[in-house]
Amino acid sequence: MTPLTSLRDRRLDEAPTRAQSIAFGASGFPTQLMAQTFSAFVVYFYVTHLGVPPGWVAAAMIAHGILNAVLNPLVGALSDRIRTPWGRRIPWIGLGIVPLVVAFALVWMPPDLPVAGLIAWFLVVVAVYDIAFVVVVLNISALFPEIFRTTAERARGNVPRQIFAILGMVLGTAGAPALYGSLGWPGMALVLGGVCLVILVWSFAGGMIERRVPEAASEAMTWRRQLALTFANRAFVPYVLGSLAVQTSIAVILAAIPFYVRYSLHASEGEGSILLAAIFVTAIPSILLWSAVVRRTSPRTAVLWSVGVFGLAVLGYLLPTSVLGAALVGVAVGVGVGGLLQLLEVMLAQIIDDDAVRTGHRREGAYFGVNGFVVRGSVVLQALVAAAVLTASGFDAGLGDAQPGTVDGGIRIMLAVVPLGFTAIAWLCFWLYPIRTRDL
């Protein structure tokens, strides 16, 4: 039996084993590692080390954001509609892994080109990276509700995935500088690319298994009909708006922390890593807590509790005057973040189950694609909030540390009050979520 034949005939008929759950969850590490490294350092690399004018890089990043947003619903709908002997999701993932890792590495390894050539290199390579990233990550996400069928299975199955994802976030933001500082940017790219390739291949081989899809083929449904049904879903609309509000709240916090450390706490910029570590290190064990909560209640109830904990915790950033005090607040914030990481995909999987009952189609790709498109708006909202708050508070980068007294208050509002407002919107959206049971 050839490897292709073995892959074609492999199907999941029972609950996944622990080994399969861990292997599937391992995909969270390389995908988050690449995403965090790219978002944190690509502008710095092209502007500071390659000398590309910031305006050109900004324009290229806008093009990157638009392409990424448009690809999500398009790839999701295609993934639902296409049938192959190897399944709906597996071919996309298998064909996309190598281009994804290679494109990620090439972002940091441009040839010796003039500025115009570097911009062209960036646009082409990042376009390949975007396409491969959406193809691979969206289809991995679409497998989650299919592999894990009940709320209890999903709560347990999502634990390793989110723990691996947090570890990938940490290495992407904290480990990448150590690597490019010692090995250079090409060395960093090769090391991180090699790690991502090995883990993705292991995850693909050991944990990505489709079930037989008995329902009518979704290719009979047009793309317009797919979108209409998705946005007409009474559970999905409050979910995706709540998810957008949550993602915006987290994005605002991450953007505000460097300002908070320097201008409110008057500490060195490097101590911002302590505040981030407090959040993400606490989130790892809290994922286990929220997994137990959702297994005993329901996705709606657990999400409402986690959003409430998160919202109350972020308000604590108004008070600290030291890094230690802010880190303690971050511990409480991390408990809420762990819940949001663990529970939002469990809730979306429940929406997909409900849609399958009503339409006769398993449309995981459409829902994850539209969700990805909508939550990309959090990047825009975060930028608007940061610009508005800093401008209104009188912040002037040219003044260095000698900012007017209003800046401290503005930064604390950006870090605490604004996220609380978005969290309140999210809580209201999830309160309107109509599915009250644990399983359908």
N, C-alpha and C positions, 0 to 999 in steps of 0.2 A: 504494500500500500504506500503510495507516494505521500509526501507531506501535504500536497494540495488536496488529495483525496481524503486524507485524515481530517483536514480542516473542514472540508465540505460536509463530511458525515457527522461532525461533532455537534451535538445538540444537548441542551440542558433540560432534563425532564423532572427533576426533583429540586429540593432546596439546595443551594450551593454549599459545598463543604467549607470548612474554615480555611483550608489552604487556598481554595478558589476565591474566597472573599478577601483574603489578605493580598493575593496576587492582583485581583481587580483593583483593590484600594491603592496599591502601590503606584498606579498611574497618576495619582494626585501629586506625587513628589516631582517627577520631571516636568509635568505641565505647569505647575505653579513655580517651579524653579526658573523655567524659561520666561514665563510671563513676568515675574517679579524682577528678574535681572534686566529684561528688556525695558520695562517701564521705569525702573529706577535709574538706569545708567546710560541709555542710548543717547539721550540729548547731551548729557555731560561728555560722552565719548566723542561725538561728532563735532561739538562746538569747541571743547577745550583741547582735545588731543589732535583733531584733524583740521581745526581752523575753519569749519564751515560757518558762515554767518548765521546767527540765531534765527533770523527771520525765515531763511530757507529751510532750516530744520523744523521750525514751527509749522510751515506750510506742508512739509512732508509728513509730519505727525498728524496733521488734520486729515490729509489724504488717507493715511493709515487707519485713523479712527472711522472714517466714512466707509472705507472698504470692509473693515471688520464688521461694522454694524449691518451693512447690506448683506454680507455673506451669510450671517447667522440664519435668518428665515429662509433664504434660498437653499442653502445646503440642507437645512432641516426638512424642508418639504421634499426635496429630491431623495433624501435618505428614506423617508417614509414610503415613497412611491416605487422605488426601484427594487426588484426582486432578482436575486442571483442564486445559483446552487449553493453558495457559501453563506447565504443569509443577507439581511439588509444592511447591517452595520459593519460586520467583520471586514468586507473588502475595502471599505473606505479607510478604516483604521490601518489595516495591513499595508495598503498602498501609500498611506500618508506619513508613516512614522519616519522613514529615511529622509524624504524631502523636508520634513519639519525640522529634524535635527541638523541637517546640512545647512538649511537656510538660516537657522539660528546661529550657527557657528560663523557663516559667511558675513553676517551683519557686523561682526567684530574683526573681520579679516579683509578689509578692502585693499585693492592694489594701490599702487602709488599713482594717484590721479589728481588732476586739477579740481577746483571746487565744483565745477559743473559736472565733472565725471563722478565725483563722490556723491552728489545729489542723485544722479541717475542710478548709480550703484545702489544707494539706499532705497530708492523707490522700487526698483526691480526686485531686489533681494527681500525687502520687507513685504512686498506683494506676495511673493512665493511663501514666505513665512506665514503671512495672514491666512492665505488660502489653506495651507497645510494645517495650521493650528486649528482653524474652525472645523475643518474636515475631521481631524482626529479627535479633538476635545468634545465637540458636539455629539459625535457618534458614541464616544465613551459614556457621556452623560445620558444619552438615549438608552444605552444598555442597562443603566441602573434600575429603572422601574421594571424592566423585563426580567433581569436576573433575580431581583429581590421582590417578591410578590405581595407580601403583607407588611403592615406597619412594623410588626415586631422584627421581621427579616430585614426590612430596610433600616430600622434603627440600629440593629447590630451590624449590618453590612456597611453602613456609612461611617462607622467609627474608624476603622483602619484607613479609609480613604481620606477623611478629614485630618487625621493625625499625620499621614504622609504629606498632605497638602500644606499643613502648617510648617512642617519641617522644610519643605521646599521653599516656602515663603522666607523662612529665616535664613536658609543658605543663600537664596537669591539676593537678599538685601545685605546680609552680614558677611557671607563667605566670598562673594564675588570680589569685593575690594581687596581682600587678602590675596586672592589669586592673581588679579591683574597687577597688584603691587609687587608680587614676587616673580611671576611668570610672564608678565606683559599681557596685553589684550588678546593676541592670538593664542597664547598659552591658556588663558582663562577659557577662551571659546572651545578649545580642543578638550580640556578637562571636563568642563560642564557638559559639552555635547556628548562626549563618550559616556559619562555617567547617565545622562538622559536616555541615550540609545539603549544601553544595557537594561535599564529598569523598564523602559517601555516594551522591549522585546519580551522580557520575563512576564510582565503584566499581560501582554497580548497572548502569549502562549499558555499561561497558567490560569488566567481569570476571566478572559473575555469569551464567553460562550453564549450563543443565542438560543432561544427557545423556538420551537416550531410555532409559526404564526397561522392560526386556523381561520382568522377572519377574512372577509373579502379583500381583494387586493386594493390598496389605496391609490394605485395608478389611475383608477377610474375617477378620482377626485382632482379637479383642477386646482392650480395654485391659489387662485382667487377664492375658490370655495374653501380651501384649507384655512386661509386667513380669516374668512368670514366666520367659520365655525369656531375658530380659536378665540376670536375677540367677542363672540356671542356667548361664550361659556361664562355663566354667572359666578363660578368659583374662580376662574382664571383672572378675570379683570381685577377684583380686589387683591388677589394674590400678587399679580405682577406690579400693581401700583405700590403695594406694601413693600415688595422686594426692592423696587426702585428707591423708595424712601429710606429703607435700611442701608442699601449700598451707598446712597448719597451721604448718610450720616457717618458711616465708617470712612468714606473717602475724605470727608471734611476733617475728621479727627486726624487721620494720617497726614494730611496736608498742613494742619495747624500745629502739630507737635514740634517741628523744628523752630517755629516762631515762638511757641510757648516756652521752650527750654531757654532760648537765648534772651528774649525780651521781657518775659514775665518772671521766670525763675532765675534769670541772670547767671546761668550755668554755661559750661562749654557746649558747643554744638554736638560733640560726640556723646554726651550724656543722653541725647534723645534715644539712643539705642536701649538704654535702661527702661525708658517708658514703654517702648515697643515690646521689649522682652517681657515686661510685666503683663502685658495684654496677651501675647501669644503663648507664653509658657503656661499661664493660667488656663487658657482656652483648651489646652490638650486634655487635662483630666476632667474639665467640665463637660467635654463631649460625652464622656461616659455617664455623667450625671443626667444630662438631658436625654440620652438614649434610654435610660431607665424611666424617666418621666413620661416620654411619649409612648412607651410600651404599656404604661399603666393608665394613661388618659386618652388623648387623641392628638393628632397633629395640630389642630386649631388651638386647643387648650395649652399645649406645650409651647407653641409659638407665642401666644399672648403672654405667657409667663416670662419667656426669655426676652421678648421685646421690652416688657416692663422692667425687668432687672437691668437691662442694658441702658434704658432711658434714665432711670434713677441714678445709676452709677456714673454716667457721663456728667451729670450735674455736679458731681464732686470736684471736677476740675476747676471750679470757680474758686476754691479755697486754698490750695497748697501754696506755700512760699518756698518750698525746697523740692529737690528732685526726689528725695525719699517719700515725701508726702504725696507727690504726684504718682509715684510708682505704686503706692498702696491703693490709690484710686484706680490705677490701671489693673490691679488684681481683680477688683470688683467688675470693671468693664470687661475683662477677659472672660468672666463667668457668662456674661450675656453674649459675648461674641461667640463663645463655644456653642451656645444654644442655637444661634442663628446659622452658623456653619453646618451644624448637625441637622437642623430641622427643616430648612427651607426646601431642600430637594426632596425630603420625605413628603412634604405637603404637595409639591408639584407632582410627584409620582401618584399621589391620591387623585389629583385632578385628572391626570391622564387615564387612570382606571375608570373614573366616572365618565369621561368622554368616550371610552371604548364601549361601555355599557350602552350609551345612548346612540352612538353612531355606527358601531360594529367595526371600527378601525382602531388599530394601535398606532397613535400619532405622536410618539415620543419626540421625534425629530422636529415636528412643527412647533410643539410647545416649548422645547428647549431653545429652538431657534428664535422664536418671537420673544421669549424671555431674555435671551442674550441681546437682542436688538434693543429692547426697551431699557434694560439696566445699563446699557452703554451711556444713557443720558446722565447717569450719576457723575461721569467725568466732566460733562459740561456744567452741571449744577454746582459741583465742587469748585470749579474754576470761577464761576460767577459769584459764589458766596465769598471766596477768598478775596477776589478783587474788590467787591463791594465793602466788606468789613474793613479791610486794610486801608482803603481809600477814605472811608468815613471816619476812621479813627485817627487819621493824620499821619499814617506811616510813611516814612521817607527813607528809602534804602541808602541815600547819600549821607544820612546823619549817623550811620553806624549804630552803635549802642546808645547814643544820646537821643532816643526817641521821646516825643512828648508823652506826658503821663496818660493820655487817653489811649495810647497804643496797648498798654497792658490790659485795660478793660476791654478793648475791642478784641484782642486775641483770646481772652478768657470767654467772651461771648461766642466767638467762633468755635472754640473747642468744646464748650459746654451747652450753651443755650440753643445755638443753631442745631446741633445734633439732637438735642431734646425735642425741638420742634419737629424735625423730620421723623423722629421716633414716635412722636404722638400721632402723626399722620399714618405711619405704618401700623400702629396699634389699632387705630380706627378701621383701617382697611382690613386687617386680619379679623377684627371683631365682626365685620360684615361678611366674612367668609362663610358660605352657607353649609358646608359639609361638617357636621358636628360629631360624627362617629369615628371610631378608630379605623375600621375597615368597612368597605362597601359590602 
